[in-house]
Amino acid sequence: MDKSAEEILALKPDIVLMDQGLIDFDGSDLVRCIRTMSSKQPYYVANTGGSDRELRNEGAFTNCDKGKNLVGVMQAIECLKEGNV
């Protein structure tokens, strides 16, 4: 999980679309891991075909449901435009 977190942080993303059901661990666990590694955090948007409850508990925006609902993505973009990074 640390390697995945490091790879995400190396890209310096402003927004990360995070799936909950990853192969080796949960997306919500990966979000927590990323938070321990850096003070500069991207916005997270749930992007899962299942429940987004655990990702939302970690502060992710509304589930974009694999691109079917862009509300959470638009919320994250709006926060970036407002300078709430």
C-alpha positions in Angstrom: 0.0 0.0 0.0 2.9 2.4 0.8 4.2 2.0 -2.8 0.8 2.8 -4.2 0.5 5.9 -2.0 4.0 7.0 -3.0 3.2 6.6 -6.7 0.0 8.7 -6.3 1.8 11.5 -4.4 4.7 11.5 -7.0 2.1 12.6 -9.6 1.1 15.6 -7.4 -2.6 15.3 -8.3 -5.1 17.9 -7.2 -7.9 15.3 -7.5 -7.9 11.6 -7.1 -10.7 9.4 -8.2 -10.6 6.5 -5.7 -12.2 3.1 -6.0 -13.1 1.4 -2.7 -12.6 -2.2 -3.9 -8.9 -2.3 -4.9 -7.3 -5.7 -5.4 -5.0 -5.8 -2.3 -6.6 -3.2 0.0 -9.5 -0.8 0.3 -9.4 2.6 -1.2 -10.3 4.2 2.1 -7.2 2.5 3.6 -5.1 3.9 0.8 -6.5 7.4 1.4 -5.5 7.1 5.1 -2.0 5.9 4.1 -1.5 8.9 1.7 -2.5 11.3 4.5 0.3 10.0 6.7 2.9 10.6 4.0 2.2 14.2 3.0 0.8 17.4 4.3 -0.4 18.5 0.9 -3.4 16.4 0.1 -5.4 16.1 -3.1 -9.2 16.1 -3.0 -10.6 12.6 -3.2 -13.7 11.6 -5.2 -15.3 8.2 -4.6 -15.3 6.3 -7.9 -16.8 3.0 -7.0 -19.5 0.8 -8.4 -20.5 -0.2 -4.9 -21.0 1.7 -1.7 -19.0 4.9 -1.2 -19.7 5.0 2.6 -16.1 4.3 3.7 -14.6 6.6 1.2 -17.1 9.4 2.2 -16.1 8.7 5.8 -12.5 9.5 4.8 -13.7 12.9 3.3 -14.2 11.9 -0.3 -16.7 13.8 -2.4 -19.8 12.1 -3.7 -19.4 8.9 -5.7 -19.0 9.5 -9.4 -20.0 5.8 -9.9 -17.5 5.1 -12.7 -18.4 8.3 -14.6 -22.1 8.1 -14.3 -22.4 10.9 -11.8 -20.0 13.8 -12.0 -21.4 15.8 -9.0 -18.4 14.8 -6.7 -15.9 15.7 -9.5 -17.5 19.0 -10.0 -17.5 19.7 -6.2 -13.7 19.0 -6.1 -13.1 21.2 -9.1 -15.1 24.0 -7.5 -13.0 23.7 -4.4 -9.8 24.0 -6.5 -11.1 27.1 -8.3 -11.9 28.7 -4.9 -8.4 28.0 -3.8 -9.4 25.5 -1.0 -6.4 23.3 -1.5 
